[in-house]
Amino acid sequence: MNTPVSVARGIAQACADPSLNGKTFWVMDNELTEIEGTIQSTMDAWLGKKNTQLFREGAERLKFSPIPQKNTSTST
């Protein structure tokens, strides 16, 4: 079971690190795990390649992305 302190630390970490903005976390056994990247990288396996493609095409048409894309742009 999680302690209130471990959940608070996870929230504080997510708030303090801008690169974690918009990510999804799982807190279990007093450990914080970011799961958004894992969901995105394994989508073909659990949804199927065709369904993943259709999902992403539909999301693009709607300009909606429930799974944030990695920011590949660089600022100078």
Secondary structure, DSSP 8 states (H G I E B T S, - for coil): ---HHHHHHHHHHHHH-GGGTT--EEEETTEEEE-HHHHHHTHHHHH-HHHHHHHHHHHHHHT--SS---------
